[in-house]
């Protein structure tokens, strides 16, 4: 296709890298929003973390371009779905924002990582590397535990919020997969309903682990 | 004071660097907020610019620490005043957010740059360098001109918003200067009311220039 030497990338890989790149931009927005709602020092910590996502976006965009594709178009194709999730999980305060960073972005990363595992080793390792940046856990978990310990009534509200994040993320993931045949192939390609159930089960288990680490029951 | 070799920094310089460092963090928040309200591609551009501010924060914090001072405390001292400005100029939409980036942050940078000019050459050059990062002008100006050309009614609303940004910034600058004797000394130290009037006149002129570049009358 292209005159310059390019790294070949199968359609499914391009789809997934597009989702990853777009997700990095929304990851930036999610962290920056939590930063803006935080006390000053915590806001600085989260702001610094948000820049890792832009670096992940830049690297992913470059990798798609290296395959001779129109990286901006490949990435922007995922914007409507991610924007919909983002708007449906707009946090009302600092704590909802922190939970969105830790739990919501955690689910999204799990989903992309799971699908990447079925790709060629190079792409799969690239995705894992982009997603391996410092986690928000060291900021979000102690802060949320402290809040919940001081005000048990908050626990009910935030448990609901965590469930909503999980529900919206799964519903959006299904929609992304349904609208994009190449991604569906990644999810159920190697197998079938059983493989898919296993994937959902692993994601649910990781979600439960995160919720429990804050002292919430999923 | 400190055992390790440190770069001496007079009290006024420390005050100004604290204001600069804190301002960089709020600059990040302002750009990230505008990015979140922007169409996808423009959002990415503004997000990438926001990271320059965190780099400016990091460098400023290091410079204060190199002088043997508690950099976090020196920076955090300015948080209440900047937070107050930030809250009083919370944008309602993308266009108010862009004007805040271009006009509001422009005024703030002018203010800090003016005061830095009265400091020793090293500190003054450092401040100018931190403030010399890419301007939001290439993003904000074409976008705002396009909006105003398509909808002249917006011009009235945004002209008012620009005046409000200027008014709040000046009132906040006065409060900062009044609450902090070392900064007052920077502003009027070399002279008196005349020097101060000249400063205000220069800032007003730069503000008018920015407003006119969008097609607004200040």
Interface residues (C-beta under 8 A of the other chain):
Chain A: X25 X28 X29 X32 X33 X35 X36 X40 X41 X43 X44 X47 X48 X50 X51 X54 X57 X72 X76 X79 X83
Chain B: X25 X28 X29 X32 X33 X35 X36 X40 X41 X43 X44 X47 X48 X50 X51 X54 X57 X72 X76 X79 X83
